[in-house]
């Protein structure tokens, strides 16, 4: 029997990177948008709809609710949620390495969409402690900032990946041709991860049966 046909019996969820720290996670019943940004960032959200919007912190570049149409449920802090049969856990972390003294708090979100666990680290500013990694549980897809300056840098991001041990890691929050902020590019993170070349793909489609057996770095663009 064709393996692809077997996998297709399970609905493939879609992960689309819209730029910066913003993704659209589309499952069978629910669409989630993470950290929507204003036009001043350099990207365009387009005509974006969602059932849920999660905000890691209230910086304007991560909380542009005007860019998402419909009447989404907005999550803007830690807690345990379940919306449209999607369990979501928000964990308190910090936007800097000094327990929030410089930039305040940051919320990590873990979503379980169609049996795939996705973790969005937001604007995490420090390496996770052992107990924090344990709270994340088993992560299938890790969305990690790598650009430094106001978040962890490439080296710290690679260390977190090693501790969390996801099946797939997708970098975010880094310098591109359209981002007006001074951040590092994705190249250093790829080097830290031992990836010589990564061709960006428009979106990632995945289900629990199609997850790789060994870590895969996916660059979206």
C-alpha positions, 0 to 999 in steps of 0.5 A: 500500500502507498505510504503517502495514502496511508498518512493522508487518512489523517488530516495534515495540519498546516504551519505557516510562518507569516514573519517575525514570531507570527505563525498560523497553525491550522488544524482540522477544527481550529486556526491559531495565530501567534504573536501578530505584528503591525505593518511597521515590522516589514511583513504583511499579515494579509487577510488573516482570520483565526479562532485563537490568537496567542500573545507571548507579551504585549510588545506592539510587534507581538500583539497587533490584534487589529491584523486578525479578523473574526472574533478570536479568543485571545490568550495573553498570559499563562494558564491552562486552556481548552478551546475548540478541543485544542488543549493549550498551556501557557507557561511564565518565562522572561524576556531577558536573562535577569528574571524580567528586570529589563524587559518583563515576562514572556509566555511560552505556549504549548498547543496540542492540535490534532495530536501534534504538540507545538511549542511557541517560545515567544520572545524568550530571553534565557535558557530554560531551566531543567524544571521548565523543560520538564513542564513543556513535556514531549514537544513535536514541533518547536518554534524558537527565536534565534535572532538575539538582541531582544531574545535568546541568540543562536547558541542559546536556541541550539542549547534549548533544542538539545534539551527539549528534543523536538522532532522538528524545529522551526526558527523565527524572530530573525533578520530578513530582507524586510525586517527593519530591526537589527537582528542576527540572520538565521544562518548562525542558528543553522550553523549551530545545528549543523545544517549546511543549507536549508531551502525555505519552504512556504509551509509545513504540513504534518500529522502524528504519523509523518513526524520524523524519527530524528530532529529536522530543522525546517526554515519557512519563508 
